[in-house]
């Protein structure tokens, strides 16, 4: 089964993470990692109710981390963990994160 996460900032600024040969992350560990990054990066809830959905966390963390965390080779380990956590938290093998449009597709 194909397993891939794509993070896009539009145009040619698209980053693909092939998870085929990567150890899957347990669901609870993925949610915990996203929670930690959400707090560490100073993300704010995007809903007026203050409720933060998993999809919101993924989008906020990607945006707060910035494109350089996905583009630069020095940050590749972080970006790969982001991809693994995204796939595991959503329980979907193929996920596309469109940061400017603030959408997830799977």
N, CA, C and O atoms as a Tinker XYZ file with bonds, in Angstrom:
   424  protein
     1  N      0.834000   -1.172000    0.000000    73     2
     2  CA     0.000000    0.000000    0.000000    64     1     3
     3  C      0.885000    1.244000    0.000000    63     2     4     5
     4  O      1.873000    1.312000    0.731000    81     3
     5  N      0.528000    2.210000   -0.813000    73     3     6
     6  CA     1.260000    3.463000   -0.897000    64     5     7
     7  C      1.085000    4.248000    0.396000    63     6     8     9
     8  O     -0.013000    4.294000    0.952000    81     7
     9  N      2.144000    4.857000    0.870000    73     7    10
    10  CA     2.085000    5.660000    2.074000    64     9    11
    11  C      2.936000    6.900000    1.853000    63    10    12    13
    12  O      4.160000    6.822000    1.741000    81    11
    13  N      2.259000    8.060000    1.791000    73    11    14
    14  CA     2.963000    9.289000    1.444000    64    13    15
    15  C      2.240000   10.488000    2.038000    63    14    16    17
    16  O      1.011000   10.517000    2.111000    81    15
    17  N      3.021000   11.474000    2.460000    73    15    18
    18  CA     2.478000   12.759000    2.906000    64    17    19
    19  C      3.116000   13.830000    2.031000    63    18    20    21
    20  O      4.328000   13.836000    1.816000    81    19
    21  N      2.286000   14.728000    1.534000    73    19    22
    22  CA     2.736000   15.841000    0.717000    64    21    23
    23  C      2.368000   17.132000    1.430000    63    22    24    25
    24  O      1.231000   17.305000    1.869000    81    23
    25  N      3.333000   18.035000    1.545000    73    23    26
    26  CA     3.092000   19.334000    2.166000    64    25    27
    27  C      3.395000   20.394000    1.113000    63    26    28    29
    28  O      4.479000   20.415000    0.530000    81    27
    29  N      2.419000   21.274000    0.875000    73    27    30
    30  CA     2.558000   22.249000   -0.200000    64    29    31
    31  C      2.352000   23.676000    0.290000    63    30    32    33
    32  O      1.482000   23.964000    1.111000    81    31
    33  N      3.186000   24.551000   -0.246000    73    31    34
    34  CA     3.020000   25.993000   -0.033000    64    33    35
    35  C      2.613000   26.647000   -1.346000    63    34    36    37
    36  O      2.711000   27.866000   -1.489000    81    35
    37  N      2.161000   25.857000   -2.295000    73    35    38
    38  CA     1.730000   26.367000   -3.598000    64    37    39
    39  C      2.841000   26.323000   -4.626000    63    38    40    41
    40  O      4.025000   26.394000   -4.296000    81    39
    41  N      2.433000   26.204000   -5.875000    73    39    42
    42  CA     3.399000   26.188000   -6.974000    64    41    43
    43  C      4.400000   25.066000   -6.854000    63    42    44    45
    44  O      4.043000   23.920000   -6.581000    81    43
    45  N      5.665000   25.409000   -7.062000    73    43    46
    46  CA     6.721000   24.392000   -7.014000    64    45    47
    47  C      7.193000   24.110000   -5.587000    63    46    48    49
    48  O      8.096000   23.299000   -5.383000    81    47
    49  N      6.602000   24.757000   -4.624000    73    47    50
    50  CA     6.987000   24.558000   -3.219000    64    49    51
    51  C      6.182000   23.424000   -2.601000    63    50    52    53
    52  O      5.382000   23.628000   -1.688000    81    51
    53  N      6.413000   22.224000   -3.123000    73    51    54
    54  CA     5.714000   21.026000   -2.662000    64    53    55
    55  C      6.752000   19.999000   -2.232000    63    54    56    57
    56  O      7.731000   19.752000   -2.937000    81    55
    57  N      6.524000   19.409000   -1.072000    73    55    58
    58  CA     7.486000   18.480000   -0.495000    64    57    59
    59  C      6.817000   17.139000   -0.243000    63    58    60    61
    60  O      5.785000   17.066000    0.423000    81    59
    61  N      7.409000   16.082000   -0.779000    73    59    62
    62  CA     6.852000   14.731000   -0.692000    64    61    63
    63  C      7.660000   13.902000    0.306000    63    62    64    65
    64  O      8.891000   13.938000    0.314000    81    63
    65  N      6.952000   13.166000    1.135000    73    63    66
    66  CA     7.577000   12.289000    2.114000    64    65    67
    67  C      7.038000   10.884000    1.910000    63    66    68    69
    68  O      5.888000   10.584000    2.232000    81    67
    69  N      7.893000   10.034000    1.371000    73    67    70
    70  CA     7.525000    8.640000    1.125000    64    69    71
    71  C      7.713000    7.864000    2.419000    63    70    72    73
    72  O      8.824000    7.782000    2.944000    81    71
    73  N      6.636000    7.299000    2.930000    73    71    74
    74  CA     6.676000    6.590000    4.209000    64    73    75
    75  C      6.644000    5.074000    4.031000    63    74    76    77
    76  O      6.453000    4.328000    4.992000    81    75
    77  N      6.830000    4.640000    2.810000    73    75    78
    78  CA     6.746000    3.209000    2.493000    64    77    79
    79  C      7.714000    2.365000    3.314000    63    78    80    81
    80  O      7.332000    1.309000    3.820000    81    79
    81  N      8.946000    2.808000    3.454000    73    79    82
    82  CA     9.982000    2.042000    4.145000    64    81    83
    83  C     10.241000    2.561000    5.561000    63    82    84    85
    84  O     11.235000    2.186000    6.185000    81    83
    85  N      9.355000    3.420000    6.072000    73    83    86
    86  CA     9.546000    4.039000    7.373000    64    85    87
    87  C      8.643000    3.358000    8.399000    63    86    88    89
    88  O      7.491000    3.035000    8.109000    81    87
    89  N      9.176000    3.147000    9.593000    73    87    90
    90  CA     8.406000    2.529000   10.672000    64    89    91
    91  C      7.173000    3.383000   10.981000    63    90    92    93
    92  O      7.314000    4.578000   11.241000    81    91
    93  N      5.960000    2.800000   10.959000    73    91    94
    94  CA     4.758000    3.571000   11.299000    64    93    95
    95  C      4.814000    4.062000   12.746000    63    94    96    97
    96  O      5.374000    3.401000   13.621000    81    95
    97  N      4.230000    5.221000   12.976000    73    95    98
    98  CA     4.177000    5.786000   14.318000    64    97    99
    99  C      2.854000    5.378000   14.962000    63    98   100   101
   100  O      1.813000    5.457000   14.309000    81    99
   101  N      2.862000    4.949000   16.210000    73    99   102
   102  CA     1.603000    4.627000   16.888000    64   101   103
   103  C      0.702000    5.866000   16.978000    63   102   104   105
   104  O      1.185000    6.988000   17.124000    81   103
   105  N     -0.595000    5.646000   16.888000    73   103   106
   106  CA    -1.575000    6.733000   16.860000    64   105   107
   107  C     -1.435000    7.661000   18.069000    63   106   108   109
   108  O     -1.401000    8.880000   17.905000    81   107
   109  N     -1.352000    7.107000   19.271000    73   107   110
   110  CA    -1.266000    7.950000   20.470000    64   109   111
   111  C      0.034000    8.739000   20.517000    63   110   112   113
   112  O      0.047000    9.875000   20.991000    81   111
   113  N      1.114000    8.165000   20.039000    73   111   114
   114  CA     2.393000    8.874000   19.981000    64   113   115
   115  C      2.313000   10.017000   18.964000    63   114   116   117
   116  O      2.866000   11.091000   19.200000    81   115
   117  N      1.639000    9.798000   17.852000    73   115   118
   118  CA     1.477000   10.826000   16.822000    64   117   119
   119  C      0.690000   12.015000   17.369000    63   118   120   121
   120  O      1.073000   13.168000   17.174000    81   119
   121  N     -0.400000   11.724000   18.047000    73   119   122
   122  CA    -1.219000   12.807000   18.624000    64   121   123
   123  C     -0.420000   13.580000   19.679000    63   122   124   125
   124  O     -0.505000   14.806000   19.747000    81   123
   125  N      0.350000   12.866000   20.495000    73   123   126
   126  CA     1.172000   13.512000   21.520000    64   125   127
   127  C      2.225000   14.409000   20.873000    63   126   128   129
   128  O      2.436000   15.535000   21.324000    81   127
   129  N      2.887000   13.923000   19.823000    73   127   130
   130  CA     3.920000   14.712000   19.141000    64   129   131
   131  C      3.298000   15.978000   18.549000    63   130   132   133
   132  O      3.871000   17.061000   18.671000    81   131
   133  N      2.137000   15.853000   17.912000    73   131   134
   134  CA     1.469000   17.032000   17.339000    64   133   135
   135  C      1.073000   18.019000   18.437000    63   134   136   137
   136  O      1.216000   19.229000   18.261000    81   135
   137  N      0.577000   17.515000   19.567000    73   135   138
   138  CA     0.233000   18.380000   20.708000    64   137   139
   139  C      1.459000   19.159000   21.180000    63   138   140   141
   140  O      1.389000   20.368000   21.400000    81   139
   141  N      2.581000   18.457000   21.334000    73   139   142
   142  CA     3.823000   19.104000   21.779000    64   141   143
   143  C      4.275000   20.187000   20.801000    63   142   144   145
   144  O      4.649000   21.284000   21.215000    81   143
   145  N      4.240000   19.878000   19.513000    73   143   146
   146  CA     4.672000   20.842000   18.509000    64   145   147
   147  C      3.717000   22.038000   18.446000    63   146   148   149
   148  O      4.155000   23.174000   18.263000    81   147
   149  N      2.433000   21.785000   18.596000    73   147   150
   150  CA     1.422000   22.844000   18.596000    64   149   151
   151  C      1.739000   23.847000   19.708000    63   150   152   153
   152  O      1.677000   25.058000   19.496000    81   151
   153  N      2.076000   23.341000   20.881000    73   151   154
   154  CA     2.402000   24.197000   22.023000    64   153   155
   155  C      3.764000   24.854000   21.841000    63   154   156   157
   156  O      3.902000   26.062000   22.032000    81   155
   157  N      4.782000   24.057000   21.470000    73   155   158
   158  CA     6.147000   24.559000   21.308000    64   157   159
   159  C      6.223000   25.683000   20.277000    63   158   160   161
   160  O      6.943000   26.661000   20.482000    81   159
   161  N      5.491000   25.554000   19.176000    73   159   162
   162  CA     5.532000   26.550000   18.103000    64   161   163
   163  C      4.595000   27.732000   18.351000    63   162   164   165
   164  O      4.507000   28.643000   17.528000    81   163
   165  N      3.903000   27.713000   19.480000    73   163   166
   166  CA     3.039000   28.840000   19.841000    64   165   167
   167  C      1.791000   28.966000   18.996000    63   166   168   169
   168  O      1.311000   30.072000   18.745000    81   167
   169  N      1.268000   27.843000   18.558000    73   167   170
   170  CA     0.065000   27.857000   17.717000    64   169   171
   171  C     -1.159000   28.229000   18.553000    63   170   172   173
   172  O     -1.225000   27.937000   19.747000    81   171
   173  N     -2.111000   28.868000   17.912000    73   171   174
   174  CA    -3.372000   29.238000   18.547000    64   173   175
   175  C     -4.507000   28.482000   17.884000    63   174   176   177
   176  O     -4.457000   28.202000   16.686000    81   175
   177  N     -5.537000   28.148000   18.665000    73   175   178
   178  CA    -6.716000   27.500000   18.073000    64   177   179
   179  C     -7.310000   28.400000   16.990000    63   178   180   181
   180  O     -7.395000   29.616000   17.168000    81   179
   181  N     -7.719000   27.806000   15.873000    73   179   182
   182  CA    -8.283000   28.615000   14.786000    64   181   183
   183  C     -9.806000   28.696000   14.853000    63   182   184   185
   184  O    -10.418000   29.450000   14.096000    81   183
   185  N    -10.414000   27.941000   15.734000    73   183   186
   186  CA   -11.860000   27.980000   15.903000    64   185   187
   187  C    -12.213000   28.860000   17.098000    63   186   188   189
   188  O    -11.524000   28.848000   18.118000    81   187
   189  N    -13.280000   29.609000   16.959000    73   187   190
   190  CA   -13.716000   30.526000   18.019000    64   189   191
   191  C    -14.050000   29.780000   19.313000    63   190   192   193
   192  O    -13.939000   30.348000   20.399000    81   191
   193  N    -14.454000   28.527000   19.205000    73   191   194
   194  CA   -14.803000   27.743000   20.391000    64   193   195
   195  C    -13.582000   27.316000   21.177000    63   194   196   197
   196  O    -13.704000   26.902000   22.330000    81   195
   197  N    -12.413000   27.407000   20.578000    73   195   198
   198  CA   -11.191000   26.972000   21.232000    64   197   199
   199  C    -10.893000   25.497000   21.039000    63   198   200   201
   200  O     -9.830000   25.017000   21.431000    81   199
   201  N    -11.833000   24.776000   20.433000    73   199   202
   202  CA   -11.624000   23.352000   20.177000    64   201   203
   203  C    -10.591000   23.200000   19.059000    63   202   204   205
   204  O    -10.646000   23.902000   18.050000    81   203
   205  N     -9.653000   22.274000   19.254000    73   203   206
   206  CA    -8.598000   22.063000   18.269000    64   205   207
   207  C     -8.720000   20.646000   17.727000    63   206   208   209
   208  O     -8.457000   19.675000   18.436000    81   207
   209  N     -9.118000   20.536000   16.472000    73   207   210
   210  CA    -9.213000   19.240000   15.808000    64   209   211
   211  C     -7.819000   18.792000   15.361000    63   210   212   213
   212  O     -6.915000   19.612000   15.204000    81   211
   213  N     -7.661000   17.515000   15.163000    73   211   214
   214  CA    -6.370000   16.984000   14.705000    64   213   215
   215  C     -5.951000   17.653000   13.397000    63   214   216   217
   216  O     -4.785000   18.011000   13.227000    81   215
   217  N     -6.887000   17.820000   12.486000    73   215   218
   218  CA    -6.578000   18.472000   11.207000    64   217   219
   219  C     -6.088000   19.902000   11.439000    63   218   220   221
   220  O     -5.160000   20.357000   10.770000    81   219
   221  N     -6.707000   20.608000   12.381000    73   219   222
   222  CA    -6.277000   21.972000   12.703000    64   221   223
   223  C     -4.851000   21.980000   13.234000    63   222   224   225
   224  O     -4.058000   22.851000   12.875000    81   223
   225  N     -4.520000   21.012000   14.089000    73   223   226
   226  CA    -3.163000   20.935000   14.639000    64   225   227
   227  C     -2.146000   20.732000   13.528000    63   226   228   229
   228  O     -1.103000   21.385000   13.496000    81   227
   229  N     -2.462000   19.822000   12.621000    73   227   230
   230  CA    -1.541000   19.538000   11.513000    64   229   231
   231  C     -1.305000   20.794000   10.689000    63   230   232   233
   232  O     -0.162000   21.129000   10.381000    81   231
   233  N     -2.369000   21.483000   10.333000    73   231   234
   234  CA    -2.253000   22.699000    9.522000    64   233   235
   235  C     -1.501000   23.801000   10.271000    63   234   236   237
   236  O     -0.635000   24.462000    9.698000    81   235
   237  N     -1.827000   23.998000   11.540000    73   235   238
   238  CA    -1.168000   25.043000   12.339000    64   237   239
   239  C      0.312000   24.747000   12.540000    63   238   240   241
   240  O      1.145000   25.648000   12.438000    81   239
   241  N      0.643000   23.500000   12.824000    73   239   242
   242  CA     2.046000   23.126000   13.041000    64   241   243
   243  C      2.839000   23.330000   11.750000    63   242   244   245
   244  O      3.943000   23.875000   11.785000    81   243
   245  N      2.294000   22.904000   10.623000    73   243   246
   246  CA     2.992000   23.091000    9.341000    64   245   247
   247  C      3.222000   24.569000    9.068000    63   246   248   249
   248  O      4.317000   24.970000    8.675000    81   247
   249  N      2.196000   25.371000    9.276000    73   247   250
   250  CA     2.321000   26.803000    9.010000    64   249   251
   251  C      3.310000   27.467000    9.967000    63   250   252   253
   252  O      4.152000   28.257000    9.540000    81   251
   253  N      3.211000   27.151000   11.255000    73   251   254
   254  CA     4.102000   27.759000   12.238000    64   253   255
   255  C      5.554000   27.322000   12.040000    63   254   256   257
   256  O      6.477000   28.107000   12.258000    81   255
   257  N      5.752000   26.084000   11.631000    73   255   258
   258  CA     7.116000   25.581000   11.397000    64   257   259
   259  C      7.746000   26.286000   10.208000    63   258   260   261
   260  O      8.953000   26.528000   10.189000    81   259
   261  N      6.932000   26.612000    9.223000    73   259   262
   262  CA     7.429000   27.322000    8.046000    64   261   263
   263  C      7.964000   26.392000    6.972000    63   262   264   265
   264  O      8.341000   25.251000    7.237000    81   263
   265  N      7.985000   26.899000    5.779000    73   263   266
   266  CA     8.422000   26.109000    4.630000    64   265   267
   267  C      9.862000   25.623000    4.774000    63   266   268   269
   268  O     10.193000   24.535000    4.302000    81   267
   269  N     10.704000   26.397000    5.406000    73   267   270
   270  CA    12.120000   26.012000    5.512000    64   269   271
   271  C     12.303000   24.687000    6.258000    63   270   272   273
   272  O     13.257000   23.959000    5.982000    81   271
   273  N     11.414000   24.361000    7.192000    73   271   274
   274  CA    11.523000   23.089000    7.917000    64   273   275
   275  C     11.261000   21.906000    6.982000    63   274   276   277
   276  O     11.690000   20.788000    7.265000    81   275
   277  N     10.578000   22.139000    5.900000    73   275   278
   278  CA    10.287000   21.074000    4.939000    64   277   279
   279  C     11.273000   21.099000    3.777000    63   278   280   281
   280  O     11.544000   20.064000    3.167000    81   279
   281  N     11.805000   22.268000    3.473000    73   279   282
   282  CA    12.705000   22.436000    2.328000    64   281   283
   283  C     14.150000   22.104000    2.656000    63   282   284   285
   284  O     14.815000   21.419000    1.879000    81   283
   285  N     14.649000   22.576000    3.793000    73   283   286
   286  CA    16.064000   22.473000    4.125000    64   285   287
   287  C     16.441000   21.071000    4.606000    63   286   288   289
   288  O     15.744000   20.470000    5.424000    81   287
   289  N     17.539000   20.572000    4.090000    73   287   290
   290  CA    18.010000   19.224000    4.444000    64   289   291
   291  C     18.327000   19.103000    5.932000    63   290   292   293
   292  O     18.194000   18.018000    6.499000    81   291
   293  N     18.739000   20.186000    6.570000    73   291   294
   294  CA    19.065000   20.123000    7.999000    64   293   295
   295  C     17.834000   19.835000    8.860000    63   294   296   297
   296  O     17.955000   19.317000    9.970000    81   295
   297  N     16.666000   20.170000    8.351000    73   295   298
   298  CA    15.422000   19.943000    9.092000    64   297   299
   299  C     14.676000   18.696000    8.606000    63   298   300   301
   300  O     13.565000   18.425000    9.061000    81   299
   301  N     15.267000   17.957000    7.709000    73   299   302
   302  CA    14.596000   16.791000    7.128000    64   301   303
   303  C     14.130000   15.788000    8.188000    63   302   304   305
   304  O     13.031000   15.251000    8.052000    81   303
   305  N     14.911000   15.510000    9.235000    73   303   306
   306  CA    14.415000   14.579000   10.264000    64   305   307
   307  C     13.119000   15.073000   10.916000    63   306   308   309
   308  O     12.207000   14.280000   11.150000    81   307
   309  N     13.030000   16.374000   11.211000    73   307   310
   310  CA    11.805000   16.927000   11.795000    64   309   311
   311  C     10.642000   16.766000   10.814000    63   310   312   313
   312  O      9.554000   16.343000   11.204000    81   311
   313  N     10.869000   17.101000    9.551000    73   311   314
   314  CA     9.818000   17.019000    8.544000    64   313   315
   315  C      9.324000   15.581000    8.373000    63   314   316   317
   316  O      8.132000   15.353000    8.167000    81   315
   317  N     10.221000   14.631000    8.456000    73   315   318
   318  CA     9.836000   13.225000    8.341000    64   317   319
   319  C      8.982000   12.796000    9.534000    63   318   320   321
   320  O      8.019000   12.048000    9.367000    81   319
   321  N      9.324000   13.259000   10.725000    73   319   322
   322  CA     8.505000   12.947000   11.903000    64   321   323
   323  C      7.136000   13.604000   11.752000    63   322   324   325
   324  O      6.121000   13.003000   12.104000    81   323
   325  N      7.097000   14.828000   11.232000    73   323   326
   326  CA     5.817000   15.490000   10.964000    64   325   327
   327  C      4.968000   14.635000   10.024000    63   326   328   329
   328  O      3.783000   14.423000   10.277000    81   327
   329  N      5.566000   14.152000    8.953000    73   327   330
   330  CA     4.845000   13.324000    7.983000    64   329   331
   331  C      4.332000   12.038000    8.628000    63   330   332   333
   332  O      3.183000   11.650000    8.416000    81   331
   333  N      5.182000   11.380000    9.413000    73   331   334
   334  CA     4.761000   10.153000   10.098000    64   333   335
   335  C      3.629000   10.426000   11.075000    63   334   336   337
   336  O      2.667000    9.661000   11.136000    81   335
   337  N      3.733000   11.510000   11.841000    73   335   338
   338  CA     2.691000   11.861000   12.813000    64   337   339
   339  C      1.388000   12.217000   12.115000    63   338   340   341
   340  O      0.311000   11.849000   12.585000    81   339
   341  N      1.476000   12.922000   11.009000    73   339   342
   342  CA     0.278000   13.299000   10.248000    64   341   343
   343  C     -0.445000   12.063000    9.746000    63   342   344   345
   344  O     -1.657000   11.933000    9.918000    81   343
   345  N      0.293000   11.161000    9.129000    73   343   346
   346  CA    -0.302000    9.932000    8.603000    64   345   347
   347  C     -0.925000    9.093000    9.714000    63   346   348   349
   348  O     -2.032000    8.576000    9.561000    81   347
   349  N     -0.221000    8.958000   10.821000    73   347   350
   350  CA    -0.704000    8.131000   11.936000    64   349   351
   351  C     -1.884000    8.772000   12.662000    63   350   352   353
   352  O     -2.847000    8.083000   13.000000    81   351
   353  N     -1.822000   10.077000   12.905000    73   351   354
   354  CA    -2.900000   10.757000   13.635000    64   353   355
   355  C     -4.211000   10.725000   12.862000    63   354   356   357
   356  O     -5.290000   10.628000   13.448000    81   355
   357  N     -4.104000   10.806000   11.539000    73   355   358
   358  CA    -5.316000   10.761000   10.708000    64   357   359
   359  C     -5.686000    9.341000   10.308000    63   358   360   361
   360  O     -6.771000    9.110000    9.775000    81   359
   361  N     -4.796000    8.389000   10.558000    73   359   362
   362  CA    -4.992000    6.990000   10.162000    64   361   363
   363  C     -5.251000    6.883000    8.661000    63   362   364   365
   364  O     -6.114000    6.127000    8.214000    81   363
   365  N     -4.487000    7.655000    7.900000    73   363   366
   366  CA    -4.599000    7.659000    6.444000    64   365   367
   367  C     -3.208000    7.474000    5.844000    63   366   368   369
   368  O     -2.265000    8.140000    6.271000    81   367
   369  N     -3.063000    6.592000    4.873000    73   367   370
   370  CA    -1.741000    6.362000    4.280000    64   369   371
   371  C     -1.291000    7.459000    3.317000    63   370   372   373
   372  O     -0.091000    7.658000    3.133000    81   371
   373  N     -2.232000    8.171000    2.704000    73   371   374
   374  CA    -1.884000    9.219000    1.746000    64   373   375
   375  C     -2.576000   10.502000    2.185000    63   374   376   377
   376  O     -3.803000   10.567000    2.259000    81   375
   377  N     -1.770000   11.524000    2.475000    73   375   378
   378  CA    -2.310000   12.799000    2.958000    64   377   379
   379  C     -1.629000   13.940000    2.205000    63   378   380   381
   380  O     -0.418000   13.924000    1.984000    81   379
   381  N     -2.433000   14.928000    1.817000    73   379   382
   382  CA    -1.900000   16.154000    1.218000    64   381   383
   383  C     -2.263000   17.319000    2.129000    63   382   384   385
   384  O     -3.426000   17.513000    2.483000    81   383
   385  N     -1.249000   18.087000    2.500000    73   383   386
   386  CA    -1.435000   19.259000    3.351000    64   385   387
   387  C     -1.164000   20.489000    2.491000    63   386   388   389
   388  O     -0.045000   20.686000    2.018000    81   387
   389  N     -2.183000   21.309000    2.290000    73   387   390
   390  CA    -2.045000   22.546000    1.514000    64   389   391
   391  C     -2.060000   23.694000    2.511000    63   390   392   393
   392  O     -3.121000   24.094000    2.991000    81   391
   393  N     -0.885000   24.220000    2.820000    73   391   394
   394  CA    -0.764000   25.230000    3.870000    64   393   395
   395  C     -1.466000   26.538000    3.511000    63   394   396   397
   396  O     -2.234000   27.036000    4.334000    81   395
   397  N     -1.246000   27.129000    2.320000    73   395   398
   398  CA    -1.918000   28.396000    2.021000    64   397   399
   399  C     -3.450000   28.286000    2.001000    63   398   400   401
   400  O     -4.145000   29.202000    2.440000    81   399
   401  N     -3.964000   27.177000    1.496000    73   399   402
   402  CA    -5.418000   26.982000    1.427000    64   401   403
   403  C     -6.000000   26.459000    2.744000    63   402   404   405
   404  O     -7.218000   26.406000    2.916000    81   403
   405  N     -5.103000   26.071000    3.682000    73   403   406
   406  CA    -5.510000   25.520000    4.976000    64   405   407
   407  C     -6.456000   24.332000    4.803000    63   406   408   409
   408  O     -7.521000   24.266000    5.418000    81   407
   409  N     -6.029000   23.380000    3.931000    73   407   410
   410  CA    -6.835000   22.185000    3.672000    64   409   411
   411  C     -5.986000   20.926000    3.760000    63   410   412   413
   412  O     -4.779000   20.938000    3.519000    81   411
   413  N     -6.659000   19.851000    4.113000    73   411   414
   414  CA    -6.081000   18.507000    4.106000    64   413   415
   415  C     -6.905000   17.655000    3.163000    63   414   416   417
   416  O     -8.133000   17.735000    3.149000    81   415
   417  N     -6.229000   16.847000    2.385000    73   415   418
   418  CA    -6.917000   15.872000    1.534000    64   417   419
   419  C     -6.313000   14.517000    1.790000    63   418   420   421
   420  O     -5.100000   14.384000    1.953000    81   419
   421  N     -7.169000   13.502000    1.826000    73   419   422
   422  CA    -6.710000   12.121000    1.996000    64   421   423
   423  C     -7.665000   11.168000    1.364000    63   422   424
   424  O     -7.447000    9.957000    1.404000    81   423
